[in-house]
Amino acid sequence: MRTGSNGGVKDMTSLQASAQAQLRQLIEQLERLEEEKKALASDIRDKFAEAKAMGFDPKIMKQVLRIRKQPKDDRDEEEAILDVYLHALGMLDTIAADPPMMAAAE
């Protein structure tokens, strides 16, 4: 609730007709967008299911999508830090200056 200029409480019933219409319009637009979002999420699930049926790994595909969104500098920095951590845990023999997989991908 809002406080009006007279210091009293101003409730929703005192909104002018134009403000009520604007609010209703915004709410209806948001509801339509939410429905579109649900439909898109369903389409994305279907596409991952299709990829899985073709033998692709959806989990890896999601990683690829995340990586492709990143700028190259951010990807390189993340990869370098990952290499350091894996090396520190004994999961990587050497820290590669330019891993062959990344060099071929670029």
N, C-alpha and C positions, 0 to 999 in steps of 0.2 A: 504494500500500500504506500501511496505517496502522500506527502503533506502538501496541502494546497497553500495558496498565497495568504489565506486568512488564518493559517495555522492549524486548521482542521484536517481530518483525514479525507482524502479524495479517492473514492473507490471507482471501479470500472464502470459503474452505471452512469457516472457523470462524464464519460468520454463523449465527445461530440460525434455526431453521426459519421462525419468524414474520417475521423480517427478509428472508429469502429469498423468501417468498411476497409480501411487500410490494413488494420490488424487481421481481419478475416481473410483478406486477399493474401497477406504474407503467410498466414497459417496454412491456407490451402496450397500455396506454392510449395511450401516446405513439405507438406504431406505428399505432393506429387513427386518431389525430388527424392524423398525417402523410398517411395515405391520404385522409382527408376533405379535407385541404388541397390535395392533388393534384387531387381531383375538383372542388373549388371553382375552382382555377386554370384547369382545363379549361373549366368553365362560363363563366368570365369571358372567356377567349379566344374561345369560341363567341359570346358576346354582342357582343364587339367586331367579330367577323367579320360578324355579322348587321347591326350598325350600318353597317359599311363597305359591305355589299351594298345598303343602303338609301340610300347616298350621303353618309353622315356620315363625318367624318375622325376615326378612333380616337385619333390623337395629340392632337388638340384636345380630344376628349372626356376623355382622361386628365388634361389640364390643368384642365378644368372640375371634375373630381372632386377634384383636389388643392386647387383654389381654394375649393371649397365646404366643405372640411374646416377651412379657416382661419377664425379669428375675424375679424370685420369690421375691427377695428383693425389686425390684422396684414396683411390684404389691402390696406388703404389705405396703410400704411407701405411695403409692398413695391412697390405701384404708383407711389408718389411717388418712391421711390429709382430705380425703373426709368426714370421720366420724366426725372429728372436725368441719369442715365447716357446715355440716348438723345439728350437735348439736347446733352450735352457732346461726343458723337460726331457731331453734325450729322445725326442721324437723325430728329430731331423739331424742328419749327419753334419751337414755344412750349411752355412748361410749363403745362399746363391746371390750373386750380384744382380743377375738378370735371369730369373728362372726361365727355362726353355718354353714352357707352356704359355707364359705371359708374353714372351718375345714373339712367338708365332702368332698369337692372337691379335697383335697390334700391327 
